Amino acid sequence: MQLNQVTVGCTDYAVSVAFYRALGLTQIVDAPPGYARFETPTGETFSIHRVDAAGPGGTVIYFEVETLDETVAALAVVGIAFDSGPRDESWGWREARLRDPAGNALCLYRAGDYRRFPPWRIGQDTQAKEMQE
């Protein structure tokens, strides 16, 4: 399976559209006030749909960014507020965390090979060595 689409709720269509466009996503569907779809530079899609009451839940949407620090700085200049980051995490990723206008949690990150091939990936020799110790 390959993740290629995520949809989150929004309470203010115009504000949410502006937010995701400011993040650098390209809007490819505009069906106000209920639905919008965006595309990343590599072709994955992300959507918002209107709900009466959105809010944070257990879902976190991850967007990988090659130039994380520069991107976060540029977004801050245009008024995007971040909860944390960028900072290096113990699992090898560099992350910055924020929320969209409806409260959905987002993580902008740079993982390199650690996203798909962390040292503890099942079947890698390093995991076997750690388990023996």
C-alpha positions as CSV (number, residue, x, y, z in Angstrom):
1,M,0.0,0.0,0.0
2,Q,1.1,3.5,-0.7
3,L,-0.3,6.5,1.1
4,N,-1.5,9.0,-1.5
5,Q,-4.5,10.7,-0.1
6,V,-5.5,12.2,3.3
7,T,-8.7,14.2,4.0
8,V,-9.2,16.3,7.2
9,G,-12.2,18.3,8.4
10,C,-12.3,22.1,8.3
11,T,-14.7,24.7,9.7
12,D,-13.7,27.6,7.6
13,Y,-13.2,26.7,3.9
14,A,-11.5,29.9,2.8
15,V,-9.1,30.1,5.8
16,S,-8.1,26.4,5.4
17,V,-7.6,26.7,1.6
18,A,-5.3,29.7,2.2
19,F,-3.4,27.9,4.9
20,Y,-2.6,24.8,2.7
21,R,-1.7,26.9,-0.3
22,A,0.7,28.9,2.0
23,L,2.3,25.6,2.9
24,G,3.1,25.2,-0.8
25,L,0.5,22.7,-1.9
26,T,-1.1,23.2,-5.3
27,Q,-4.9,23.4,-5.2
28,I,-6.4,21.1,-7.9
29,V,-10.1,20.9,-6.8
30,D,-12.1,23.9,-5.6
31,A,-15.7,23.1,-4.6
32,P,-16.6,25.7,-1.9
33,P,-17.8,25.7,0.7
34,G,-17.5,22.0,1.1
35,Y,-14.4,20.4,-0.5
36,A,-10.9,21.2,-1.8
37,R,-8.1,18.9,-2.9
38,F,-4.4,19.8,-3.1
39,E,-1.4,18.1,-4.7
40,T,2.2,17.8,-3.5
41,P,5.1,18.3,-5.9
42,T,5.5,14.5,-6.0
43,G,1.9,13.8,-6.8
44,E,0.3,12.8,-3.4
45,T,-3.0,14.4,-2.7
46,F,-4.5,16.0,0.4
47,S,-8.1,17.2,0.9
48,I,-10.2,19.2,3.2
49,H,-14.0,18.9,3.7
50,R,-16.3,21.1,5.6
51,V,-17.6,19.8,9.0
52,D,-19.6,21.6,11.7
53,A,-17.0,21.0,14.4
54,A,-13.4,20.1,13.6
55,G,-10.7,19.6,16.1
56,P,-7.6,17.8,17.0
57,G,-7.8,14.0,17.3
58,G,-5.2,11.3,17.1
59,T,-4.4,11.9,13.5
60,V,-1.2,13.6,12.5
61,I,-0.6,14.5,8.8
62,Y,3.1,14.3,7.8
63,F,4.6,16.4,4.9
64,E,8.2,15.7,4.1
65,V,10.2,18.8,3.3
66,E,13.7,18.8,1.8
67,T,14.7,22.2,3.2
68,L,12.8,22.1,6.5
69,D,14.5,24.9,8.4
70,E,14.2,27.3,5.4
71,T,10.6,26.3,4.8
72,V,9.6,26.9,8.4
73,A,11.3,30.3,8.4
74,A,9.5,31.3,5.2
75,L,6.1,30.1,6.5
76,A,6.7,32.0,9.8
77,V,7.2,35.2,7.8
78,V,3.8,34.8,6.2
79,G,2.1,34.3,9.6
80,I,2.0,30.5,9.9
81,A,2.4,29.7,13.6
82,F,4.4,26.6,14.8
83,D,3.9,24.7,18.0
84,S,7.5,23.4,17.9
85,G,10.5,22.9,15.9
86,P,12.4,22.5,13.8
87,R,14.3,20.1,16.0
88,D,16.2,16.8,15.8
89,E,14.3,13.8,17.2
90,S,15.8,10.7,18.7
91,W,14.4,8.5,15.8
92,G,16.5,10.4,13.3
93,W,13.9,12.8,11.9
94,R,14.0,16.6,12.0
95,E,10.5,17.9,12.7
96,A,8.4,21.0,13.1
97,R,4.9,20.8,14.4
98,L,1.9,23.0,13.8
99,R,-1.9,22.9,13.5
100,D,-4.1,23.9,10.6
101,P,-7.0,26.4,11.2
102,A,-9.4,23.6,12.2
103,G,-7.0,22.2,14.8
104,N,-5.7,19.2,12.8
105,A,-2.1,18.3,13.8
106,L,0.6,18.6,11.1
107,C,4.2,17.6,11.1
108,L,6.7,19.0,8.6
109,Y,9.7,16.8,8.6
110,R,13.0,15.7,7.0
111,A,13.8,12.0,7.4
112,G,15.9,11.1,4.5
113,D,16.4,7.3,4.4
114,Y,15.2,7.0,8.0
115,R,11.5,7.2,6.9
116,R,11.7,3.9,5.0
117,F,14.9,2.5,6.2
118,P,15.5,3.3,9.9
119,P,18.3,1.3,11.6
120,W,15.6,-0.6,13.6
121,R,13.7,-1.7,10.4
122,I,12.5,-5.3,10.7
123,G,14.9,-7.6,9.0
124,Q,18.0,-5.4,9.2
125,D,21.1,-6.7,10.8
126,T,21.3,-3.8,13.3
127,Q,18.0,-4.9,14.9
128,A,19.3,-8.5,15.3
129,K,22.4,-7.2,17.0
130,E,20.4,-5.0,19.4
131,M,18.2,-7.9,20.3
132,Q,21.2,-10.1,21.2
133,E,22.7,-7.5,23.5
